[in-house]
Amino acid sequence: MNATPLKTVIIVPTYNERDNIAALVQALQEQFKFIRHDMHILVVDDNSPDRTADVVQDLQASHPNLHLLNGQKQGLGIAYIRGMRHAMEELSADIVFEMDADFSHKPEDVPRLLAAIDAGADFVIGSRYVRGGTIPDEWGLYRRLNSRFGNIVARYLAGIYSVRDCTAGFRAIRTSILRRIDFDKLRVQGYAFQVALLHAAKTCKAKIVEIPVNFIDRTHGESKLGIRDIIEFILNAWWIRFDSSKTFLKFIIVGASGVVVNLGVFTILLAQGFNKYGASPIAIELSIVTNFFLNNGWTFRWRKTKDRMRTRGIKFNAVSLLSLGVSYSTFVGLSMLLPDYPPQLHQFAGIIPATLVNYFLNSYWTFKHTEDAH
């Protein structure tokens, strides 16, 4: 536990949050009475047309620990980076919080996240998706799927497997970790910042802890999440995987060789007079087999697994059968829907979903890395 009080700055980015900001500041100030650390609030306002900044300036007269940082609207990520730099360079913060202005994050949870920092964590997440965490009951199917999909993309595409809620915007972070991160290299402006920052902290070996929270839907104002943010989020997850994962790059290379084997064998069999519906599964199976030996001996060679080679072989065969089914079903479906197109095109289209299924199941099941494997 920290023996001395830590200067803690709660960063609250705002854009048209006039209806929420005064109540949030007051609620946080009430919580500060029970916290031994030196608590501050930094409102990072993107020149809100509703004059949110004016409300904050009025409140500063009675709250000397309330700070305001104005700037142009460039996205959530840019706002947080601006706020974090200010908190570290101008306010000498030891801890910074990320927190929404709309009461989606409960002020009474601030002491709980800070307690995890006191217990030794570097990066604490107010998590909706660990045991005890919740999302609003009133969320519709689209909102639920959007949230779940975002976390699936972050965990399995960007490679942040151990974290359950990668997109959470309620966090407490030691600035000793943030000072090791080059913000300019995160290359994000919007909501993708949350995943980019988390991945960067994980790369810095930060001790990451998730604390369950009840996420509350806003009652005032409108959500700022748009289609541009979603696109940036997905592209950023792909970039993180591309930029940091040698394993994924190796898999792509092996996959490309599998495409050559698949299409090459398929074309040869057609030339030998094979029926296309018989040639397709043979070509698929041969490409899967060659991919397995290359992935086993090269892509995943460094991984320690608890399974014997025999068990891995059984798992691989199961994955192969599923991948074959996915690819062949795609081939048959497209052949029936688009009979005038070349069969090689249908065969190639089947490779794409089969490759994804093959990678994820083999990576996270067949060749799953186990730290204590012998």
N, C-alpha and C positions, 0 to 999 in steps of 0.2 A: 504493500500500500504506500502511496506517495506520502512522505512525511511533511512536506511543505505544500501550501496551497498553490495550485496551478492557474495561470491566467488562461481563462477559457472564453473563446469568442464564438457565439452562435451566429452563423451567417444565414441571413434570410433574404434570398433574392426576391424582388417584387416587380410586378408590372400590372398596374391597375388593381392594386390590393387595398384601396382606401377603406373599404368596408371591413377589412379584417385586421389591418396592422395594429391599430390602437389596442384592440382587445388582446391580440397576441402578445404585445409588449407587456401589458399589464399582467397577463397570466404567467409569463416567464418571470417577471419580477417577483411574483408571489412564490414561485418555486425557488428562486435564488435565496430566499430567506432561510432555507433549510439545507443549503449547500455551502460547504466550508471553503470552496475555491473562489477565486476572484473572477466573477462572472460578468460578461459583457455581451451586448447584442450589436451586430453590424448589419444594418439594412442596406442591401445593394440594389438600388433602384435604377431601372432602365428608362429614366425620364418618362415616367408614367403620365399619360394624358389626363388621368383623373386626379393628378397632383397628390399622389401618395407621399411624395417627399415632403410636402408641406405639413402633412399630419405628423410625420416623424420629427421634423424640425420643431414643431410645437411641443412634442413630448420630451425633447432633449432638455428643455428648461427644468423639468422636474426629475429627469433620469440622466445623471452624468455618465452612466455606463452604457448609454445608447449612442451609437455612432451611425453616420449616414455616408454612403459612397454613391455618387451619381455617375451615370455613364450612358452611352448609346445602347439601344436594344440590338444585341447581336446573338442572342441565344442563351439558354440556361448555363451551358458549359463555360462560355466566355464570362458570364456574370460571376460564377463561382470562382473561376481562376482569378479574376480581378479582386474578389473579396478575400480569397486565401492569401494572395500576395500582400494585400493591405494589412490583413490580420497579422501576418508574420513580420513584415518590414516596418510597419508603423505602430502596431499595437503590441508587438513582441509576444504574441500568443504562444502558449505551450500546447493548447488543445483547440481545435476548431470543430464546430458542429455544422452539418448541413441540415437545414430544416425548412419546410415549406411554410408560406405565410397564411395558408388557408385553413389551418387547424386539421389538416389531414394527419398531422403528427401531433400527438397529445403533449402539451408542455409538461404534464406530470410524469412523463416517461424520461425526461432529460436526466433526472438524478440516477435512474437505473442504468442508462448508457454510460454516464460518467463513473458510476461505481465499477463498471467493467474495465474502464481505463485504469482506475485506482488499483484494480486487481491484477494489472499487468498487460492488458490488451493494448494493441497499437491502433487498431481499426475496428470500431464497434458499429454494427449494423442493426438498426431497428427493423427486425425482420417480420414479414407477413407470412412466410412460408416455412418456419420452424414450428415445432409443437408449441401451442399456446398463442401463436400469432393468427390474426384473422384479417379478412378483407370484408368490405361492406356487403351485407345481405342483399341490398338493393341493386348491386351491380348486375347488369344484364349479361347474357351469354357472350356477346361481343367483347365487352370490357374484361370479363374473366379470361377469355381466350387470349386477348391481346396481352394481358399481364403475364399469363402463363407462358405464352409463346416467346415473349421477350426474355424471360428467364431461361427458357430452354435454349434459345439462341446464344445467350451469354454463357451459360454453363457448358454446353456441349460444342458450340462452334468456336467461341473465344477461348474455351479451355479453362474456365473457372469452375471446375467440377465440385469442389468442396463447399462452395457457398450456395445456400438455398435461395436467397433473395439478392440477386446481383443488381437489380434495377432500383432498389430502395433508395429514397432520397433523404432518409433520416439516419445520420451517421455522426459518430464522434471519432476524430482522427488526431493522432499525435503529430505535431508539426515537425518532429524529428524525422518522420517518414516523408512528409510532404516536401521537406527541403532536399530530399534525395531524388525527387521526381522532376524531370524536365517538362514543364507544362506545355512548352512550345511543340514538343514531339507528340502530344496526345492527338493533335489534328482533328479536334471535334469542336462543335459550337453548341449543339443542342443537348437533348437528353442522353445522347450516346456518351456524354462525359462521365456519367455514373459508372458505366462499365469500363471505360478506358482508365479512369482513376483507380478503380478497384483492381484491375489487372496490373497496373503499374505498381500499386502497393504490394500486391502478391509477389511480383517479381523482386521487390525489395525485401522479401522475406518478412513482411509485417505479420504480426500475430493477429489474425482476424477472428472476431467473435460475433455471433449473432444472438441478439436478445429479442424474444418475442414481443411484438406490439400489436395493438388493434388499430388498423388503418381506418381512418374515418373519411367519408366522402365530403367534399366541400359543400357548404350551404350558401356561400356568397361568392360571386364572381364566376368566371368561366375557366375551364381547363385550357392550358396553353399548348397541349400536345397536338401536333399536326402531322400530316402525311410526310412532310419533309423530314421531320424528326424521326419518323419510323424508318424511312429509307436510309437516313444517315446512320441510324442505330444498327441496321442489318449490315450495311457496307463496312462500318467500323468493326463489327464483330469478325467479319471475313478478313479485314486487314490485320487485326490482332493475331488471328490464326496464321495468316500468311507470314507476318513479320516475325513472329516469335516461335513458331513451331516447326522445327526441322522434321519432326515426325510426320506432320501433315504434308509438308512439301515432298518428302520421300514417298508418301502414299499416293500423291498426285502423279508423281513420275511412274510409279508402279502401275497405277490405274491407266495411264496413257499407254504403257506397254500392253496392258490387258486389252485395251481397245484395238490395238493393232492385231493382237492374236485373235480376238473375237471376230473382227471383220475379215481378217485374212483367211481364217479357217472357214468362215461362212461362205466367202466368195469361192474358195477352192472346192468346197463340197457342192455348191451350186453348179460349178463348171463340170464336176464329175457326174452330174445328173441326179443329185439328191433332191428330194422334195424340200422346199424351203421350210416347211413346218417341222421336218425332221432334222434339217441342217442347223436350225437356230439353237435348240437346246445343246447340241453337241459342241457348237462353237462357244456357247456361254460357259459350259462346264469346263472346257479346256482353258478358257481365259481365267476363270476363277481359280483353277488349280495352279496355274503359273503365277497368278497374283499372290496366292497363299505362300508359296515357297519363297518368293521375293520379299514379301512382307515379314515372314517368319525369320528369314536369314539376314534381312537388311533393315527394313522400316522399324520393326519392333524388337530388334535384337537386344537392345540395351535394357529392355524391361524385365524386371524380376516378377515372375508369376508363381503362384502357389500350386498351379496345376502341372502335372507331368505332361510330357509330349503327347502321350496317348489321349489324355483328357482334352488337351488343346485340339488334337486332331478330330475328336468327336464333336467338339463345339464348332470347329471350323466347318465340318461337313453339314451340321445343322444350319449354320449361317449360309453356306453355299446353296443348300436346297431352297432356303427362303429367298435368297438373292436370285436364284435361277427362276423361281416362281414369279417373282416381281418382274424380272426382265422379260420372261417368256409371255406373261400376261399382257404386258405393254406391247410386245411385238404382235401378238395375235389380235389385240384390240385395234391397233393402228392399221394392221393389214386388212381388217374387216371394214373399218371406217374410211380408210384412204387406199383402196385397192389399186389406184392408178399410179401411186407413188412407188419409187424403186424400193424393193424389200430391204436393201442395205440401209435406207433411211429409217425404216421401222426398227431394224435391228439396232442401229445406233441410238435411237430414242430410248430403247429399253435399257441401254447401258447406264443411263444417267441415274434413274431411281435405284437400280441394283447396286451401283457404286456407293451411293449414300448409305443404303442399308448395310452393305458389306463393311464399309469403314466403321460406322458407329458401333455395330454389334461386335465386330472383331476387336476394335480398339478398347471398348468399355466392357467386354465380356471375355472373349477368347484370350486376348493379350493384356488383360487388365493388370496394371502395375500394382504390386503389393510391396510395401516398404520392408516388411519383415519376412519376405520370401527367401527361401534358402536354395 
